[in-house]
Amino acid sequence: MSRLLRLISVAFAFTVVLAGCVPMAMFASGSGPGYSGLKQDWGTYVSSNKVNALCISPKLRFVIWEFEGRFGRKVVMNSGYRNAFHNASVGGADNSYHTKCMAADFYIPGVSKQDLIAFAMTVDGVGGLGCYPGRSFIHIDVRDRPRGYRRPVTFSGC
């Protein structure tokens, strides 16, 4: 009997450890009317052919997976990496985190902007949060938070 209990205990521990390693984003859906006609760039849904989702830092990728895991749906990126010329042409900040592969502007079909903002406030990896009144997407970046900050640095209407 004790051998059986040990086997069950080991199997349970393995399952818990494995579940902790598998991002819940694996199970996020990219189907439904909010995704029809959208293309993917390197496995990320993008709103247009101008969006570059290749250059995403590992920390930003993990944060995006947190959103996808939480809401069970894939993000749609409006802006990812921008070279200096593209960044200037869209009015981006001179030292934009988009030019460092550390920022993304996105929405999730079927999820309210307010729900995305509220969740972003709880995610440790979100260093900056922009909310852009009148727009349907949010901006997140993975900058280091200033010492003592328990929430992201917020700007543009948050």
Secondary structure, DSSP 8 states (H G I E B T S, - for coil): -HHHHHHHHHHHHHHHHHHHHS-GGGG-B--SGGGTT-EEETTEEESSTT-B-S---HHHHHHHHHHHHHHTB--EEEE-B--HHHHHHTT--TT-GGGGT-EEEEE-TTS-HHHHHHHHTT-TT--EEE--TT-S-EEEE-----TT-SS-EEES--
